[in-house]
Amino acid sequence: MMPETIQPETLRDLILKVLNQYSGFHYIDGLQPFSIIFDEKKYYIYIKNLSSAYFKDRPDTTRAQLPIRDEFEQIKLSDIPFIFLGYDSNNDVLVCWNFHVVKNRLNEKKSVSFYSRQYFQDEVVTDEFLRKELKNADRPVLFKRKNLIEFFQNINTFFPINEDKDSIELVKETKKTITENPFVENGKIFKIIEQDLIDKLKPTIASGRQFEAAKQAEAFYNNKYPKMTLKDWFNLLKRINDEPILYNEDSNEAYLSEPLSENSNEHKAQITPRPYAVIPSKRKTHILRVTYPNGDIIENRIVSQTLFEVVVGAGLERVRNLGIMLNGCNLVSNTVIPTYKRSQKPAGDGLYIMTCCDTNTKQKIIQQISDALDLNLVIEKISI
């Protein structure tokens, strides 16, 4: 059954209802499109109902269409991102296409179609983001409407900008070193052989900045492999030295996962406590001090413990219901991700708290919990 048609004003209000729960959100003006501020960054949002594409040979194909609008001309010339969303009312699911591409297609012709699949939309579950590749090479992200806040918090990881300053410099420095790679098949690369790139990626990966490393690798090859998905780039990073590298900020150690067997799933690699001495770890210079209104203070040398205690004190289920996403899962979850099992701390009742992130991110998460639950916490980063 195709989703029902909802009026433009109602579609906008459905978006605002979720985003208004976030302290870093502000609605500016407009109906369709409308403008917002999220974490001090301005966006234009345009949302349309998903409907059948009416393809006889592909009856499950859905689409949302961009019309020609006078206001799109000014938006197209601006530096403000334009987020185009398709809405499936039956599943309460949103589909977002690459906003860098969408913006370039504004007012391109009378009607520009962006596609999805009904069975993709039916697959989406709460607190998860589904990335699918279509036959036309589009890779939309699908998610529940209630996860809009997490979507905007991570939007650049779904649709990374290839031409940021760091990536441009990396291309300039290394473009002459690219050689013919034998590990290429069907437009995808399966192993990095350029040592210059490997040397640049290792410290980035070791410091936990996987998304940045993926962008660096993609920029290095200068769009030579357009079929590569974000998942493909992550898997490529894992194959550097044939072993994934993970970094634990609190212990100041980098770890290697077990080598993958022929029958193993690379997403289920188990972590073993083997320090990787080749990559130097950063010396921790700051920790967090959290002060409660009654004067109680949480201040641990291990910052993950501070985050853990704040979450437990706030109430596991209350924090879980906030839907704060970290490393692809809820901050409080009953699911252990093998790659992060050292960083998911058991908190009782079958629940685990994800703690794998840097100190700045932990500070932001604690602030988000404080704001959402009216805890009035004072969170300070102090030198040690």
Number of C-alpha atoms within 10 A of each C-alpha: 6 13 17 13 14 14 10 16 12 11 20 19 12 14 17 16 11 14 23 13 13 15 13 15 18 18 15 12 11 14 15 16 21 16 20 19 14 18 13 10 12 18 19 19 19 20 25 24 21 29 22 19 19 12 10 8 7 11 12 17 19 26 21 23 20 21 15 15 12 9 12 18 13 9 16 17 10 11 9 14 17 26 20 23 24 25 27 25 17 12 17 16 23 26 28 24 21 19 18 14 12 18 21 12 15 21 18 12 10 11 13 16 12 22 23 28 19 21 11 17 22 14 12 19 14 13 19 17 18 16 19 15 14 12 7 8 12 16 22 21 22 27 25 22 23 20 21 19 23 20 22 14 13 14 17 13 16 20 18 18 13 18 14 12 10 14 21 15 15 17 21 12 13 14 15 8 13 14 9 9 13 11 11 13 9 7 11 16 19 18 19 18 16 15 11 13 21 15 10 14 20 16 17 16 21 24 22 19 16 20 18 17 22 25 21 26 25 21 23 24 16 16 12 13 14 12 16 18 17 19 11 15 23 17 17 19 25 21 16 16 12 15 17 24 24 23 23 20 23 20 13 14 20 24 20 20 20 16 14 16 9 7 6 10 9 19 12 13 20 17 19 11 12 12 13 16 10 8 16 13 18 13 10 16 9 15 21 25 19 21 16 15 10 7 9 9 15 17 18 15 14 15 24 26 16 22 24 21 16 20 23 16 10 14 12 20 13 15 22 18 11 21 20 20 22 18 13 11 18 23 25 29 21 18 14 18 19 14 18 18 17 17 18 23 19 17 17 11 8 9 19 22 27 26 28 24 20 16 21 12 13 19 21 12 18 21 19 18 21 20 16 16 14 9 13 14 20 14 18 14 14 11 9 9
